[in-house]
């Protein structure tokens, strides 16, 4: 687990196996004599003040940031209200999404639960999935892991040079799968936004997306149209909203309004949805680079109908918090 161990100056003694977040929290965050904590959720010996504190790691994919908890061994007392408090950038840790890693059962290496910044749950989050995959790949020394989400099963693999590839399987293109409120051709249809007809595409990548192709992404009214479209009754589960400018057959500039969050620096499912929408309209080839505010993702829609996303991850810091005080 190179890169995750504490430095020699931090007193550690003997390795603790995975799932250590909840175990250490159950021990009131103290490390017993003769033990040393290592791994992404590890932390050094705690003073008596730190009673019932829970470890987390802060991660991001291109600036789309997450607070990640490990609940594989013992359940963590986390609900929508606490997730919202954690995500608050002034009074909490601050993030776009709170992520909980849970046991995966017989079919997956782990399961993931996603809470948006407003406390609502999301079916999928590919940037967060990439981050969790990175943790598990390094923790277990594997080249590939399977992760279960409410949006579907995701196969994740090490793509080299710090990159992780996520295979989300086929996109969901039927209007009932997105879902939307009535039958439309999801490739291109007019959407009524406050009395104005806006041409859009709709795609589900495990969660709903509405894609607008615009002449200039930098000038797109993301903060004006984004929240209006997100909450339209036409999208019964609300929707993510992408504003995409096709630069050429291999590149798209995209900005995003995320459902339950707002403007974010990147959105993995949004990048996949935008690429799929552009390919369906014949605007790009089947392999395209998405240029987001936080960096770029490579999206490929293969001939077998699987959509692949490849991009980096980062872990800026680790910490502990007292969930019961939120």
N, C-alpha and C positions, 0 to 999 in steps of 0.2 A: 504494500500500500504506500509506495513511495510518494512523498510529497504531502502526506497527511500526518506523519508522526510529529509529536512535539519535539522541540529542540532539546539538546542535552541539558540545557539550563533549567528545564522544567522537570521537576522530580517525578520520574516514572520508574516502575520496577518490573512488572510481568504482564504480558499481553492479555487482554480481555477479548473474548470472541464477539462476533457480530450480534446485533440486536442490543447493544450495550446501553443505548439511551435509557430505556425504561428500567433496566436493571440498576443502573447507577442512580436514577431518580428514586427508585424504591429504597436504595441505601442512603437516602438523603444526600445524594451527590457526593458522598465521601468515598475515597479509594482506600480499601483495606490495606493494612500493612502487608508488604510482600507482593503487592500488585502494581501493575502499570497499565494505564489505558492508552490504546492506540486506535487509529482509524478516524473516519470523518466526524464521528460524534463524540470522540474522546476528549477528556479535559483533565487537568491536574487536580491534585488533592484540594478539597474545598474546606474553608473554615466552617465552624459550626453554624454561622449565620445562614448559609445556603441550604436551608431545609426544604425538601420536596421540590427542588428545582429540576427542570427538564432541559436536556441538551438539544441543540438544534445546529444545523449548518446553514449558512447563508450562501446561496448559489445564484448564478445567472447565466442565461444564454443570450448573448448580444445585448445585455442590459435589461432584458426581461427577467426580473429578479424574484427569488423565492426564499421563503423560510421553510426548511425541510426538517421534519421530525421522523424518527424511526420508531414505529410501533409494532415491529415484527415479533417481539417477545412478550411485551405487556402493553395492554391498551393504554392510550394516552387520553386524558380527560380534555378533549377538544371539541367544541361545537361551533356553530355559525357565529355566535356573538364573540367568542374568544378569538376565532380566526380573524374577524373584522378588527378586533383590538390589536392583534399582533401585526396586521398589515398596515395599520395607521402609521404614517411616516413622521408624525409629530409626537405621538404618545405611545407608540409601540415600537417594534423592531423596524417595520417598514418593508413592504414588498408588494408586488403585483398579485402574487398567489401564495397561499399557504398550502404546503404539500405534506401529506402523511403517507409514509411507506408502511404497508401492512403485509401480513403473510399472504403468499400467493396461492396456497393450496397445491393440488396435484398438477395443475395445468401451467402455472407460471412461477417464475423465480420470486416475484413479489407482486403485490397489488398496490395501486396508487390512488389516493383520494385527493381531489383538488378543491380548495376553497378560493373563490375570487376575493378581491379586496373588500367587496361589500358584504361578505359572509355567505353569499350564495355558492352552491356547488357547481362545478363545471365537469362535463363528461370527459373532456380531453384537454391536454395542454402539452404540446410536443416539445417546447423548449424545456419545460419542467421534466418531462419524460426523459429527454436527453440527459439532463443533469442527474436524475436518479439512476439511469443506466450507467453513467460514468462512475458513480459511487459503487454500484454493485459489480461492474466489470473489474474495477481495481481491487475491491474488497476480496473478490473470489479468484482473481487471476484468470478470468474467462475472456473469451473473444466475442461472446454472444449471450444475451439474456432475453427472456420473455417477460413482459410486464402487462398485467391486467388492469384495465381502466373501465369506467362505465361506458366509455366510447368504443371499447373493443380491445382485443388482444394486440399488443405491439411487439414486434421482434426488433431488438436493438443490437447493434454490433459496433465494435471498435473499427473506425474507418482510418486510423492512423493519424499521426501528427496532431494528437489531441482532439480529433474530430469523432463524433458519434453519428451513426446512421440509424434512422428510425424507419421501419417499414410499416406503414399504417394499413396496408391492404388496399382494396378498391375504394374509391370515393363513392359517396351515396348521392345520386343525381336526381332521383325521382322526387317530385314535389312533396310527396308524403313522407319521404325519408329526411328531408332537411330539418324540420318540417315547415311548410307554409300553410296558410289558411285556406287556399283554394288552388285548383289546378292551373299551373302555368308551365310554359316551356322554360325550364330553369337555365338554359343557355343564355337567354336574353329576353327580358320582359319589362314592361313599364311598371314602375312602383310609384304609387301616389304618396308623396311626402308633403303633407300640409297643402294640398291642392296643386302641387307641381309634379309632373310626371318625370321620373328619373329612370333611365334605362339601367338595369342591373342584371347580374347573374346570381344564382343561389346554389350553394354546394354544402353538403355535410361532410366534414372530415372527422366524424365522431361527435362533432358539435356544429351548430349552424353558422353559416357565413353568408353575408351579402356583399358582393364585389361590384364596385363602381369603377369603370375605366375612364380616366380623366386625362386631359391634355397636359397638365402640369401637377404632379403630386405635391410639389412644394407649396403650391397655392390652393390646394384642395381644402374645402371647408370641413376639415375633420372634426373639429370641436363643435361645429354648428350642426352638420347633418348627422354625424355619428350617433349622438344620444337620441336624436329624433327617430332614426331608422331602427336603432337597437330596440326601442320600446313600442314599435308599431304593432297593433293587434294582428297584422298580417303574419308576424313571426310569433307564434304562441309560446315558444320557449325563449323569447328575446333572441338577439343575434349579434355576432361580431360583424364589424363593418370595415371593409378594406377599400382604400383609394389607390388605384393602380395606374401607373403610366408605363406603357410599353415603350422601351427605348430602342430595342431591335429584336430580332428573332431569338436572342439568347439572354436578354436581360430585361427585368421589370423593376421599376422603382415603386415601392409600396409603403404606404403609411396606414396605421390601423387604429381603430377605436374598438377596444376589447369590451365585450359584454361583462358588466359587473365590475369593471376596472376603470375604463377611460382610455386615454392615449397611452400607449406603451411604446418602448423602443424597438420591440420586435414581437412577433407572434408566429410560432411555428405552424400551427394549424392554419392560420390566416395566409401564410406564405404558400402552403400546399393548396388551399382553396383558390387562391389567386392564380397560381400556375395552371391548375386544372381548368379554371374558367377561361383563361387566355388560350390554352391549347384547344379547348372545345370550340372556341370562336375562330380558330385558325390564325391567331395573332403571333404565336411563337412555335418553336419546335418542342419536342417532348422532354427536353432537358434544358432547364432555364435557371439563371441566377436571380434571386430576389434580393434587391438592395433595400434594406430596411434602415430605420434611423440609427440602430445600434450596430449594424454590420450586415453581412450577407449570408444567405443560406442557399444551398444548391438543392433544387427540387427536380426529380425525374418521375415522369409518369410512364412506366414501362408498358410494353406491348401486352404483358400478362395482366394489365389493369392495376397493378400495385403502384402506389405512390410512395416514393422514397424521399426523405429529407436528411441532409447531412449538414452538420454545423458544429461549432465549438461549445465548450462549457467552461465555467470558472467558479471557484469557491473562494470568495474574498475573506471570509472569517467564520469562526464558530462561536457559539455563546450558550448561555443558559438563561432561563426565565422561570418565574414562578407562575404557572398557569392559573392556580387558584386565586391569585390576586388580580387577574384581569377582569 
